[in-house]
């Protein structure tokens, strides 16, 4: 009887430890999923948008401000080494995905995305 009781206690403790380990791993995984990695080797320090416009006079009109306007927007990303991270790291490639145009151009129906 006493042996059987000890076996039940051991089994309960083992199950409790397994459940505790699974919960701990789940909480850490969820925290990482929400917050992401905090000590990245590089940081996105600045995003700059440069907009340029060019006006070409329409031919065959005498109006002073009758122009065709062409506009381009360039987006520049500045990536810097994270001073808090002491690892030696190099950027081998960068991928920018999931670019969504929320409002289509009014004059043209095309938006071109180029990467250098």
Secondary structure as GFF3:
##gff-version 3
##sequence-region A 1 116
A	DSSP	alpha_helix	2	35	.	.	.	ID=ss1
A	DSSP	beta_strand	42	57	.	.	.	ID=ss2
A	DSSP	beta_strand	67	81	.	.	.	ID=ss3
###
